[in-house]
Amino acid sequence: MKTDNSWQRYIGITLLIIGLILAFLLRHELGKALIPFFLALIIASSIEPLIVFSQTKLHFNRTLASSLSLILAVAMITALLGIILVYGVNQIFSLASQLPKNQQKIITDISNLLTKLKELYPRLPPESLGYLESILSNVFASLQSMITKTLNAILTWAASVPSLLIVLLITLLATYFISKDRLRIANTILQLLPQNWQKDFKIAATKAIREIIGFIKGQIFLSLLTLLLSMIFLGFFLKSPYWMVLAVILAILDMIPVLGPGLILLPWGIIALFLGYMKVTWVTLVLYVVIIVTRQGLQPKILGSYTGIHPLLMLFSIYAGLMIFGVWGLFLGPIILIVARAFAGFLKTIS
């Protein structure tokens, strides 16, 4: 039996290789074209429990339940993004306007830091101190450049609103159709396959989609948790005027393996310790510990229960995706791994 159907495995492997080559060659165009439908699939899967609840408990039909659930989801996402954008943009503009005024204070802090370093390391060569001072000055210049680029990016984003509205409209329509006609779409895809493949393909595809959505929802949940913790610590305890901007940056870094929020919090806390800002030191370091403990405690349960992929293999997929697809590869790498594993399982069952 295995010998008779061995050709099916080779055809499947060939198609997979061809698909990966085409995806690599057309990765930018393909990525842009798939973004609305990918977001739609995530949103549709996220609101599916609400749709099922509306059907079973409220006795709504599938169309009405999908419509109401989508409206509620859009309202919640809009409210969250609205709060982040309003506070974030205002704080970025405030930072840009205040940075020249605070330049002298920053230079004074740098001088104090160098003085403390000289006291700790009296035998440190003058060339090393000069080199360190040059590095810190370059950091300040880079900060100014980064803020300028961010403001320009915001203006560019505002100018591209018509294009974004088209993407948003396609995403909403795709979400509605996926939610409303979920079973019909799945059956249509199955009909394209031979009869004896349909059951195994359905099992593999369902498993892959569930793992992909679970992985993405898990990452989003963990990043939102980091965002919430950062807003509480930086806004309530530290009372930083730029708490929203910093919280969003930390949440984004939290999604990037190896780097994480420690890329900002640890140097910030150490420099604040040298400068004598003990409150800043305690808040930043405690926040870092809370984020790490929370993520490490919840991540295995949230992500592992969905994917079941070994962390080393997941790390490789993320790094490979980053090298091939750029920033989007942080998500595409694990997704390709999940799909490839499900496809390999499907080939094994039909051979």
Residue pairs with C-beta under 8 A, 6 or more apart in sequence:
2 351
5 350
5 351
6 351
8 347
8 350
8 351
9 347
9 350
9 351
12 343
12 346
12 347
13 347
16 340
16 343
20 336
22 30
23 30
24 324
27 324
27 325
31 325
31 328
31 332
35 167
36 167
36 170
36 171
36 174
37 170
37 171
37 174
39 171
39 175
40 170
40 171
40 172
40 174
40 175
40 178
41 174
41 178
41 209
41 213
42 213
42 216
42 217
43 70
43 73
43 171
43 175
44 175
44 178
44 179
44 182
45 209
45 213
45 217
46 73
46 213
46 217
47 66
47 69
47 70
47 72
47 73
47 179
48 179
48 182
50 65
50 69
50 72
50 73
51 62
51 65
51 66
51 69
51 179
54 60
54 64
54 65
54 68
54 69
55 61
55 62
55 65
58 65
60 68
62 180
63 180
66 176
66 179
66 180
67 176
67 180
69 179
70 172
70 175
70 176
70 179
74 172
84 244
84 248
87 244
88 244
88 245
88 248
89 154
91 241
91 242
91 243
91 244
91 245
92 147
92 150
92 151
92 154
92 245
93 151
94 241
94 242
95 147
95 242
95 245
96 147
96 148
96 151
99 143
99 144
99 147
103 140
106 140
107 140
109 275
110 133
110 136
110 137
110 140
112 275
113 136
113 271
113 274
113 275
114 129
114 132
114 133
114 136
116 274
116 275
117 124
117 129
117 132
117 274
118 124
118 129
157 164
177 185
178 185
186 202
186 205
189 205
190 198
190 201
190 202
191 198
193 201
196 350
197 350
200 346
200 349
200 350
201 346
203 346
203 349
204 342
204 343
204 345
204 346
204 349
205 342
207 342
207 345
208 338
208 339
208 341
208 342
208 343
210 306
211 306
211 307
211 308
211 338
211 342
212 335
212 338
212 339
213 306
214 303
214 305
214 306
214 307
215 303
215 306
215 307
215 334
215 335
215 338
216 331
218 299
218 302
218 303
218 306
219 255
219 303
219 331
221 302
222 254
222 255
222 295
222 298
222 299
222 302
223 251
223 252
223 254
223 255
224 251
225 294
225 295
225 298
226 250
226 251
226 254
226 261
226 291
226 294
226 295
227 247
227 248
227 250
227 251
229 287
229 290
229 291
229 294
230 243
230 246
230 247
230 250
230 251
230 261
230 287
230 291
231 243
231 244
231 247
233 283
233 286
233 287
233 290
234 240
234 243
234 246
234 247
234 283
234 287
235 243
235 244
235 247
237 283
238 279
238 280
238 283
238 284
240 246
246 264
249 264
250 261
250 264
250 265
250 291
253 259
253 260
253 261
253 263
253 264
254 260
254 261
254 291
254 295
255 330
256 330
257 315
257 318
257 319
257 330
260 291
260 292
261 287
261 288
261 291
262 288
262 292
265 284
265 285
265 287
265 288
265 291
266 284
266 285
266 288
268 280
268 284
269 280
269 281
269 284
269 285
269 288
270 281
272 278
272 280
272 281
272 284
273 281
303 314
307 314
307 334
307 338
309 317
309 334
309 337
309 338
309 341
313 337
314 334
314 337
317 333
317 334
317 336
317 337
318 329
318 330
318 333
318 334
319 333
320 329
320 333
321 328
321 329
321 330
321 331
321 332
321 333
321 334
321 336
322 329
322 330
322 333
323 329
324 333
325 332
325 333
